[in-house]
Amino acid sequence: MGVWVPYLMLGGGLAVVLGALTWLARYVRRRGGAGGVLAAYEEAFRATSHAAHQEIRAEAERKTPADSPDGPFRRTR
């Protein structure tokens, strides 16, 4: 029984670390905090990717909802 204890401790520690990293990934995605960190990386090492990201973000901010060509929606009975 004593031979398995170090392996069980190693496996348990690995499970705890992976669980903590999984929780952290969900937390960061839910709050949206990863964008700022990745944007700084892309600005430094991928200049064209960073520029494209800035254009896409600016485009998404300036879009307004388009009206339907048929006019406003009305229910008919």
C-alpha positions as CSV (number, residue, x, y, z in Angstrom):
1,M,0.0,0.0,0.0
2,G,2.9,2.4,0.8
3,V,4.2,2.2,-2.8
4,W,1.0,3.8,-4.3
5,V,0.9,6.8,-1.9
6,P,3.4,9.0,-3.9
7,Y,1.6,8.2,-7.2
8,L,-1.8,9.0,-5.6
9,M,-0.5,12.3,-4.2
10,L,1.0,13.2,-7.6
11,G,-2.2,12.3,-9.4
12,G,-4.3,14.2,-6.9
13,G,-2.0,17.3,-7.1
14,L,-2.2,17.2,-10.9
15,A,-6.0,17.0,-10.7
16,V,-6.2,20.0,-8.4
17,V,-3.9,22.1,-10.6
18,L,-5.9,21.2,-13.7
19,G,-9.2,21.9,-11.9
20,A,-7.9,25.3,-10.8
21,L,-6.8,26.2,-14.3
22,T,-10.1,25.1,-15.8
23,W,-11.9,27.3,-13.2
24,L,-9.6,30.2,-14.0
25,A,-10.2,29.8,-17.8
26,R,-14.0,29.9,-17.3
27,Y,-13.8,32.9,-15.0
28,V,-11.7,34.9,-17.4
29,R,-13.9,34.0,-20.4
30,R,-17.0,34.9,-18.5
31,R,-15.6,38.3,-17.5
32,G,-14.0,39.0,-20.8
33,G,-10.6,39.8,-19.3
34,A,-8.5,37.9,-21.7
35,G,-8.9,40.4,-24.6
36,G,-6.7,43.0,-23.0
37,V,-3.8,40.6,-22.3
38,L,-3.9,39.1,-25.8
39,A,-4.3,42.5,-27.5
40,A,-1.0,43.6,-25.9
41,Y,0.7,40.4,-27.1
42,E,-0.6,40.9,-30.6
43,E,0.4,44.5,-30.7
44,A,4.0,43.6,-30.0
45,F,4.4,40.5,-32.1
46,R,1.7,40.5,-34.7
47,A,1.3,44.1,-35.9
48,T,-1.0,43.3,-38.8
49,S,-3.2,41.1,-36.6
50,H,-3.5,43.8,-34.0
51,A,-4.4,46.4,-36.7
52,A,-7.1,44.1,-38.0
53,H,-8.5,43.5,-34.5
54,Q,-8.7,47.3,-33.9
55,E,-10.6,47.8,-37.2
56,I,-13.0,45.0,-36.4
57,R,-13.7,46.4,-33.0
58,A,-14.2,49.9,-34.3
59,E,-16.6,48.6,-37.0
60,A,-18.6,46.7,-34.4
61,E,-18.9,49.8,-32.2
62,R,-20.2,52.0,-35.0
63,K,-22.8,49.7,-36.5
64,T,-26.4,50.6,-35.9
65,P,-29.2,48.2,-36.4
66,A,-30.5,48.3,-39.9
67,D,-34.2,48.8,-40.6
68,S,-36.1,46.3,-42.6
69,P,-36.7,47.2,-46.3
70,D,-40.4,46.3,-45.8
71,G,-40.8,48.8,-42.9
72,P,-41.5,48.1,-39.3
73,F,-42.9,44.7,-38.3
74,R,-46.7,44.6,-37.8
75,R,-48.7,41.6,-36.9
76,T,-51.7,40.8,-39.2
77,R,-54.7,38.8,-38.1
